[in-house]
C-alpha cells in the first residue's frame, strides 16, 4: 500500500529523505568555498530518470551542512556520512542507504561521477546553481474557493489527544451530507501528500463543489495533530476516524444521518472497521482498499511491482519465498524481541546453502536486516495478520468499492471480489464494485501502474473517478 510495502520501499529504495550535519576533511586544490551552494542534475536508473539535488553550506563551526533532494520522489534531505574533498575529487558517504557518491570537478560549476546504492551504480552529473524542474499539478485547486473552509480540531477520547483538519462546506444553507477522508498507510497530512501530489485536496475540492461537506485531517503525530503513531495499528487509526465522525455528528451544518467514510488504501481497511461498530455511518467509499489479508496484499504487491520493474523471474520467486516465510514467522511469533533473532538465524541458514561470495552474502544480509526492522512494528504486525472480511461482513451501509485496473499495490483482481463476497456474506446487497481501466493505485491514468510513475504523472486523480464518487454519494444520500 502507499502503503504496506511502500513505506518499507521508501526506507530502502526511495531512502532519499532526512537531514544530517556532516564534517568534511578537505585537502588540496579545492576548498569548502568551491562546493558551497546547490548542485542539481539527473541520473538514469532502472526506473527512469531521477532528478537529484545536493546542497552544501558552511556552518558557524566551519563544517559543511549538507542536504539533498530527490524532487521526482517528493522527498528532501539525504542522510549523509563523511564527505571528503581531496584535490578535484568529492566523496560523499551515505551509510543509511548503503550508498555513496563519488565525483570529480569538470569545471568550477560541474561535477561528474557515480551514485552507488544497494549495489546499483548510476552516472550522475551535477551543475552548480541548476534548478530542478518542478512537476506540474494542474488539478490542484487554488483559492479563492467557491465554498467555505474551517480549520477544526477534535478529540480522540480513547487516547485523549487532539487531531486537526480542514472542514470544507458547500455554498448555501445546510445541513449538508458529509464525508470523512481516511488516508493510506504511513503518516500522512490532511491532503494525503505523496510524490508531490495532494489527492485528498483534489478530492475534497471536487466533492465540496458538488454539495458534499468534507473533513480531512492530519494523521496523528503529523502536522497540527497530536498523538503518537509509534505503537499505533489500523485499529488505533480507526479510533481517530471515528473521532472525526463524532465531531461532524455535533456540527450544526452537517446532516448527522448522512455522514460517510472514504478511505484510500489502508483507509479502505479502517473504514469498515469503523462502520462495523458504528451504525451512524451512512456509506463507505473504498478507494483501492484491501479485501484480503495483509499477508496476501503484500505478497501480491511485491510480485506485481517487481515484475513491472523488469526484475528476473528467478529473483521474484526468491523474494516471494523469503517474504512469505518471514511473514509467517512474524505471525507465529508475537514476541517482538524474539522474532528478529529467530528470523536472522533462519536466513543465515538459507544463505549457508547458497554458493555466495562473502560480499554477496553481506549485501543480502544487509538488505534482509533492513526489511526485518521495517516489518517488526506494531502496525505492520497487525496489517499482515488481519483479514478485512470479518469487518466488511458486519457493514450494513451502502458501499462503493473502486480499484484501478493497473493498481500494483492493492490488486483489483483479488481485492474487489473479496470485498463483495464479505459484504454479501453479512447480508449486505447495497454494493457497487468498479474496476477503472488504466488507473493506478492513486487513481491516475498510467502506463504500467508502477509506483515509479506516480511523481512523473501530472494528473493527480482521474476526473472520471472523481465524478463516479460524487455522483454515487449524491444518489446514495438522496441529494437532488
N, C-alpha and C positions, 0 to 999 in steps of 0.2 A: 504494500500500500504506500502511498506517497509517504509513506505509509509503511506498512510492515517492514519489508526488507529495505525500503528506500532510505529510512534513517540510517540503517547499517551501511548501505552503499555510500551514503553521503560521507560517513566517517572513514570509509576505506577508499573508494574510487573518487568520490567528489570531495575529499577532505581538504578543501582549499578555504578554510574558514578559521578565524581567530586572530589574535594579535600577540606578538611577543617582542620584548625588548632584547636586543642581541648586541653583543660586543664584537668588535672586529679587530683582527690583527692585520695591520696594513704595512706593507713594505714596498720598497722600490719606487718606480716612477709615478704610479697612480696614487692619489690621495683620497681621503674621505670626500673632499670637495668635488672630485670628479664623478662620484656616484650619487651625490645628493640629488633629490628630485624624483620624478615619476618616469618609469620606463614601461612602454607598452608594446605588445606585438601579438602574433598569432602562432600557434603550434598545431600541426596536423596530428590527430590521434585516430585510433580505430573508430571513434565515434564521430569523426568530422573535425573541423577546425574549432579551436577554442582560443578566445582572447585571454591574454594574461597581462597583469599589470603588477610591477614591483615598485614600491615607494621607499625611498631612503631619506632620512633626515637626521641631523645631528641633535643630540640631547645636551643638556647643561653639563652632564658628566663626561662629555667628549666621547660618547659612544654613539653608535648608529641605531636609530629606531627604524625598524623595517616592518612594513605591512605589504600584503599582496592581495590582489583582487582577481576573481575569475568572473567577469561580467556575464558571460554566457551561461554560467551556472547559478547566477544570482547570489553569489557569496563574496564576502570580503575578509581579508586577513589570513594569510598562510602562516601557520606556526613554523617558525624558523629556529634553527640552532645556530651554530657558529658560522660566521661569514668571514671569509678570508680574501684579502685583496693583495695579490703578490705580483708585482710588475704590472703586466697587462691582463692578468687572469683574475677573474672574480669567481669565488666558490661560495655557494650558499647551501648549507646543510639543512635538511628538513626532516628530522628524525621521526616526527609524529606520523608522517605519511610514508615513512621509509623511502625517502627520496632526496634528491639534491639537484641543484642547477649549477652547471659549470660553463663559464663563458669567457670569451676574450674580447677586448676592445678592437673593433674595426676602425673606429674613429672616436672622436670625443663624444659623439652622440649616438653611437650604435654599438651594441654588444651582441655577439652571436655565439650560441652554444647549444648545449643539450640538457633538456629536462629529463631526469630519470626518476621513475616512480614505480614501485612494486614490479621491478623487472622490465618495465617498458621504457623505451628511450625515444624522445621526441625532439626534433630540431626546434629551437626557439630563438628567434632574433628579436631583440627589444630596442626600441628607439626612444631616446630621451625626449620628454615633452609630448610624445604622441598621446592622443586621447582615444580610448576605445569607442567603438560605435555603440551607442545606446540602442537597445532593441525598441521597436515601435509597439505600442499597445493601444491601437485605435479605439478599442471598445471601452476603455476606462472613462467613466463619466467625469466631467469637470463642472464645478459649481459656476453659477448658481443652479440648484436643482429645482425641478417643479414639484417639490414635496418638502416636508419638514424633517429636520434631523434633531434628535435629542441624545445628548451624552448621558448615559444612565449607569447606575451601579445597583447590584442586587446581591443578596447574601446566600451563600451555601450554608444553610443552618446545620447540616450534618457535621461539617468540619469547622464552622464558624470563621469564614473569611469572605471577602467581597470580590465580586467579579465585575468587570467594567466592559461596556459595549456601546454600540450605537443603535438606536431605535429610529427607523425611518417610517414616517406616517404620511399616507396619501393626502392629496388635497381634498377639501370638502369636510363634511361632518361624519364623524364615526357613529357608532363603534365599528371598527374595521376587523375583518379577518386578519390573522397574523400567522407568521411562521418564524420559528427559531432555527437558525442555521448552525449546524454542528460540524466542526472541521474534522479532517482526517488525522492520521497519526503524526506524532511529533508535535512539539509545542508550536501552535500557530497563532498569529494575531487575528484580529476580528475580520480582516479581509482574506484570510487564508493565503497570505502572500507566499508564493512558491515560484522559483525560477523567474522572478521579476514579473509574474502575473498576479492579479488580485481577483480571483474568480468570485469570491463572496461579495466584493464590492460591485462587480458587474451583475451578479445575480440579484442582489438586494435592490440595486437601481432599477432593474427590469421589473421585478415583482411590485415594487412600490409604485412605479408608473402605471401599473395595471391594477391599482386599488388594493394591494395587499401590504399590510404593515410587516416590517421585517426587523427582527432583533438578531444582530450578530455581535459576538463578544470575543475578547481576548481569552485564550486558554489560560488556565491557572498558571501563575508564575511568569506570564508574558505580558508585555505592555503595561496597562494600568490595573491588571487583575492580580490579586494576591493569591496566596496558596502555594503549595509545593507539589511539583509533579514527580519528584524523585521516586516515591513509592506508589504512585497512582496507577490504576489499571482502567480498563474501559468502564468498569463498574463505578469507579470514582468519577470519571468524566460524565457518566450518566447522572450522577448527583448534581453536577454543575448544570447540565442541560435542563434538568428538572427544576432547578432553582430559577432558570430563565423563564420557564413556563409559569412558575408560581408568581413571578414578578408581573408577567403580562396578564395573568388572571385578575390582578388587582388594578390594572391600569384603566382609567375611565374611558379612554378612547379605543379600547380593544374589546371585541366581542369574545367574551370568555368561553363561549360554546364553539368557537371556530378557530382554535389555536392548534397549529400543526407543527411538525418537525421535518426539516430537510437535512439529511446527513450525507456528507460526502466521504467515501471510502470507510475508514474506521467509524466515522459519524453514522454510516449506514448500519453499523452494529449497535452503536449507542442508542439510536432512535428506537429500535424495537425493545431494547432493554427498558427504556423509559415507558414506552406505550404498553408494555406487558404488565406494568404495575400501576399505571396511571390512566384511568378511564376518561380523564379530561382531554386526552389527545384526540383531536378531531380527524387528523390524517397524517400520513407519513409519505415523504418523497425520499426514496433511497437512490442516491447518486453514486453508482459504482460501489454499492455496499456489499459485504460478504453474505453468502448464504450457506457456505460450508465452513467446516472447522478451520481455524487459523493455520494449522499444520498444512492442510491441503492448499489453502490460498498461497502460502509462501512457496511451497514446493512447485506449484504450477507457475507462479510468478517468476521464480528463478529460472526455470526451464525456458519459458517464453522469452524473457529478456536476453538470456544468453544466446538463444538461437537467433534472435533478431540482430544481435551484435556480431553474428558470424562466428561464434565460438564452435570449435570442432565438436562433433557429437560425443567423442570419447571423453572430452573434458566435461561436457554437460552431464554425461552419465556418472562420472566420478563425483562431481559436485552434488548431484541429486542424491546419490547413495550416501555420501558423507553427511549432508544436511539431514536426510531422513533419519539416519542413525542417531545423530546428535539431538534432534528434536525429540525423538522417542526417549532418549536418556533423560532429557530435560523434564519431560512429563512424568517419567517414572521416579525421578529423584527430586523431592521438594526442597531438600537442604541446599541453599544457595552456596554454601561453603564446600560441601562435599561434591557437588556436581562438577565444578571445573576440574577438580583433582581426578575424578573418575574419567572425565572426557579426555584430558590430556594423556592419561595412561593408555586409554583405548586408542587414541590417534597415533601415539608413539608406536604402539604395536603394529598398527596398519602401515606406518611408514617403514618399519623394520622389514616388512615383507616385500618392499619395493627395492629395486636396484637404483638407488638415488645417490647422487654425489652429495658431499657434505653441504655444498651451497644450495642445492635443490631442496634438501631436507630442511635446511634453515629457513628458506623462503616459505615453504609450505607450512611449517610450524608457526612462523610469524603471522601468516595470514589466518591460520586456524585460531590462533590465540586472540587476534583482534575480533574475529567473529564470535568467539566464545564469550568474551567480555560483553559484547553488544547484546547477545540474546539472554544472558543470565540476569535479567532485570525483572522486577515485578510486572511491568507492562507486557513485555514480550512473553513471559511465562504464562500470563493469563490469556493473551491473544492466541498463542499456539494451541493451547489446550481447550479453548472454548468453542463450542458448537452453537451458532446463532439459532438453529432450528427451534429449540425449546422456547426461546423468546418470541420468535416470529409466530409460533403456533398459538401464542396467547394474545396476539394482537387482533383486535376486533374492528379497528377503524379502517377506512379505505387506504389502500397502498398503491403508490405509483413507483415502480422499480425500473430504473434506467441503467443501461450499460452501453459503452461504446463497443462496436464490433472489433476495434483494434486495441482494446484495453489489455495491456500486457501485465498489469499489476493485479487486477481483480477480473479474472477471465469471465466473460459473459456466458461462455459455454457451460461452466459448472455452477455458477452462482445464481443466475436468473432462474433456472429451473428449480434450484434448491429453495429459493425464497418462495416461489409459487407453491411448491409442494408442502412446505412447512405451514404456510398460511392456510392452505386448504385442509391440512390435517387437523387444524383447530376450528374448522367450520367457517372460515372467512372466505367469502366469494367476491368481496369488493376489491379485486386485484387487477392491476394493469401492468404488465411487464413489457418493456420495449427495448429491443436491440437497435442502436442507432448506427447505421452504416458509416464507415470511415472515421469514426471518432475514437480518440484515445481515452486514457484514464481521467484526463482533465476536461474531457468533452470538447477537445479541439479536433478539427479536421487534420489528419496526419497521414504520412506515407506508410510508416511501419508500426507506429504505436509506441516505439521505444522512448523511454524517459529522456534519452539524449536529444530528442527533437523538441521537447517542451519549450525550452527557452528560445529556440530559433523560430517557432511559430508565432506569428503576430496575433492571431486570433486567441482570445482568452477563453471564450465559452461560445459554442455553436449557437447562433441565433435560433435555429430550428429547435434545439434542445431547450433554450430559454422559453420559446413560445409554447412548447409542449408542457413544460412545468407550470407556467402561469395559467394557461387555458384549462389544464386539468384541475388545478386548485380552485379556480373560479367556478368551474362546474360542480366540483365536489362540495363546496360550501354554499352553492346556490346563489352566486352573485349574478346580478342582472347584466 
